[in-house]
Amino acid sequence: MTMKHGKNTKVLLGAVDMSPYLDSMDLAADLDVSDATMFGATWKSALPGVMAGKVDFSGLYDPTQASLPTLFLSLVPGVLTYCPGGGAAIGDGARLVSAIDTSYALSSPVGGMVAVKGSFQADSTVGFGWMLHPLGADVDSTAGATRDDAAATSTGWTAHLHVISRTAGSWNIYVEDSANGTDWTALANFGDWTGAGSMRMVGATAAATLRRYLRYVAVRTGGSASDSVTFAIAYARN
């Protein structure tokens, strides 16, 4: 049995690594059900409805970190990737959320630190997936190690990119998939990046095919071979 300590949790929100500012994350996925029990029944029956995801967070307030209040005020869903096991290696578990900030609060106890807490509501499918590129810097053009998921799926997919920083140049970052681990096809192209930002991509249809093997590619254009980009990629098979 393999356990994980909560101290290693990684939280990426947009172009910011929020992990140093938070001390608690809770993700819940709920299914609405309607009671369909009729007269004479001895057991209740129910009809499943729709699913919903919610994230609650808390931490310590830092006035230099404006991502949370900015997201709350913009009313635009944020790209949230939550890695309860740390997200330090390819294949570590990741939860992919298109997050609407529904609450944001500060508290100032006279005898303690200023604290922050709030909630996100998922406005789409919550992806239960894996890290493909743990947060870190790549120098010059690179192709990542191959991730083997054992089998292809045709139920759609979700992918998140978080670009934290770069030194110079333009970076084209994308995900490729393959049926055999040798012949690769671009699957999710996040486009060209000349600064920090984030992006969420979803398979075109619920039946979008994701082949067995995956990897990322980061291609530098402009700049020099010593330039770097710091980013993370997570994906999920829906």
Residue pairs with C-beta under 8 A, 6 or more apart in sequence:
4 84
4 85
4 86
6 84
8 85
8 86
8 88
9 19
9 22
9 25
9 82
9 83
9 84
9 85
9 86
10 17
10 19
10 81
10 82
10 83
10 86
10 87
10 88
10 135
11 17
11 18
11 19
11 22
11 25
11 57
11 80
11 81
11 82
11 83
12 18
12 19
12 79
12 80
12 81
12 82
12 83
12 87
12 135
12 160
12 162
12 198
12 232
13 67
13 68
13 71
13 78
13 79
13 80
13 99
13 198
14 67
14 71
14 78
14 79
14 162
14 197
14 198
15 67
15 162
15 163
15 164
15 196
15 197
15 198
16 65
16 67
16 164
17 135
17 162
17 164
18 59
18 65
18 67
18 68
21 59
21 60
21 62
21 65
21 116
22 57
22 58
22 59
23 58
23 59
23 60
24 56
24 57
24 58
24 59
25 55
25 56
25 57
25 82
25 84
26 55
26 56
26 57
27 53
27 54
27 55
27 82
27 84
27 95
27 97
27 126
28 53
28 54
28 55
28 56
29 51
29 52
29 53
29 126
30 51
30 52
30 53
30 54
31 48
31 49
31 50
31 51
32 48
32 49
32 50
32 51
32 52
33 46
33 47
33 48
33 49
34 46
34 47
34 49
35 44
35 45
35 46
36 45
36 46
36 47
37 43
37 44
37 45
37 46
38 45
51 126
52 121
52 122
53 97
53 121
53 122
53 126
54 119
54 120
54 121
54 122
55 80
55 82
55 97
55 99
55 119
55 120
55 122
56 117
56 118
56 119
56 120
57 117
57 118
57 119
57 120
58 115
58 116
58 117
58 118
59 115
59 116
59 117
60 113
60 114
60 115
60 116
61 106
61 113
61 114
61 115
61 116
68 101
68 104
68 116
68 118
69 104
71 78
71 99
71 101
72 101
72 103
72 104
72 118
75 100
77 98
77 99
77 100
77 123
78 98
78 99
78 100
78 101
78 120
78 198
79 98
79 99
79 160
79 161
79 162
79 198
79 199
79 200
80 96
80 97
80 98
80 99
80 120
81 87
81 94
81 95
81 96
81 97
81 160
81 162
81 232
81 234
82 94
82 95
82 97
83 92
83 93
83 94
83 95
83 131
83 234
84 93
84 95
85 92
85 93
86 92
87 93
87 94
87 131
87 134
87 135
87 232
87 234
88 134
89 131
89 134
90 130
90 131
90 132
90 133
90 134
90 144
90 145
90 147
91 130
91 131
91 147
92 130
92 131
92 134
93 128
93 129
93 130
93 131
94 127
94 129
94 130
94 131
94 160
94 234
94 235
94 236
95 126
95 127
95 128
95 129
96 126
96 127
96 128
96 129
96 158
96 159
96 160
96 200
96 234
96 235
96 236
97 120
97 122
97 126
97 127
98 122
98 123
98 124
98 200
99 120
99 121
99 122
99 123
100 120
100 121
100 122
100 123
101 118
101 119
101 120
102 118
102 119
102 120
102 121
103 118
103 119
104 116
104 118
105 116
105 117
105 118
106 114
106 115
106 116
107 114
107 115
107 117
108 114
108 115
109 115
124 202
125 158
125 202
125 238
127 158
127 160
127 234
127 235
127 236
127 238
128 236
129 158
129 234
129 235
129 236
129 237
130 147
130 234
130 235
130 236
131 232
131 233
131 234
132 144
132 147
132 159
132 175
132 214
132 215
132 216
132 233
132 234
132 235
133 144
133 216
133 231
133 232
133 233
134 232
135 162
135 164
135 230
135 231
135 232
136 230
136 232
137 228
137 229
137 230
138 218
138 228
138 229
138 230
138 231
139 225
139 226
139 227
139 228
140 220
140 225
140 226
140 227
140 228
141 217
141 218
141 219
141 220
142 217
142 218
143 215
143 216
143 217
144 215
144 216
144 217
145 215
146 178
146 181
146 213
146 214
146 215
147 213
147 214
147 215
148 181
148 212
148 213
149 212
149 213
149 214
149 237
150 212
151 212
152 179
152 209
152 210
152 211
152 212
153 209
153 210
153 237
154 207
154 208
154 209
154 210
155 206
155 207
155 208
155 237
155 238
156 202
156 203
156 205
156 206
156 207
156 208
156 210
156 237
156 238
157 187
157 188
157 202
157 203
157 208
157 210
157 235
157 236
157 237
157 238
158 200
158 201
158 202
158 203
158 235
158 236
158 238
159 175
159 187
159 188
159 190
159 200
159 201
159 202
159 233
159 234
159 235
159 236
160 198
160 199
160 200
160 201
160 232
160 233
160 234
160 235
161 173
161 190
161 198
161 199
161 201
161 231
161 232
161 233
162 198
162 231
162 232
162 233
163 171
163 173
163 193
163 195
163 196
163 197
163 198
163 229
163 230
163 231
164 196
164 230
164 231
164 232
165 196
165 229
165 230
166 193
166 194
166 195
166 196
166 227
166 228
166 229
166 230
167 223
167 226
167 227
167 228
167 229
168 222
168 223
168 224
168 227
169 194
169 220
169 221
169 222
169 223
169 224
169 227
169 229
170 192
170 193
170 194
170 220
170 221
170 222
170 223
171 192
171 193
171 194
171 218
171 219
171 220
171 221
171 229
172 189
172 190
172 191
172 192
172 193
172 218
172 219
172 221
173 190
173 191
173 193
173 216
173 217
173 218
173 219
173 229
173 231
173 233
174 186
174 187
174 188
174 189
174 190
174 216
174 217
175 186
175 187
175 188
175 214
175 215
175 216
175 217
175 233
175 235
176 184
176 185
176 186
176 187
176 214
176 215
176 216
176 217
177 184
177 185
177 187
177 210
177 211
177 212
177 213
177 214
178 184
178 185
178 211
178 212
178 213
178 214
178 215
179 211
179 212
179 213
180 212
180 213
181 212
181 213
184 215
185 211
186 217
187 210
187 214
188 201
188 235
190 199
190 201
191 199
192 221
193 229
193 231
202 238
203 210
203 238
206 238
210 237
214 235
216 233
218 229
218 231
220 227
220 229
